[in-house]
Amino acid sequence: MFAGSFGIARFPDFFYRLHSGGIPGTLGVGALLAASALYLTFEFGHFVFKPILAMFILVLTVPLGTEMLARSAYITNVKPSKAYVRDDTVERELEHKDPVE
């Protein structure tokens, strides 16, 4: 999670920052929830399901949210720090909004 927060502070544009915050955040919080489920299971003597359920919901929702943020940034024409290597939406004739700096 430290690497993700460092990436958010240091990376040059929105797309890099979005990726550096989404992936380590999901894995870091997921690992903390798995550890808490393991600890609480041994502490109470029976299986504790709530942290596992929260981890499952987190793994399902965070990547979808970051993908939707990246898609909306692309559609609103947020400029990346480098030019795109490949742009798959050129064939679909996607209409961009006014550029955002």
Buried (B, 14 or more C-beta within 10 A) or exposed (E): BEEBBEBBEEBEEBBBBBBBBBBBBBBBBBEEBEEBBEEBBEEEEEEBEEBBEBBEEBBEEBEEEBEEBBEEBBEEEBEEEEEEEEEEEEEEEEEEEEEEE
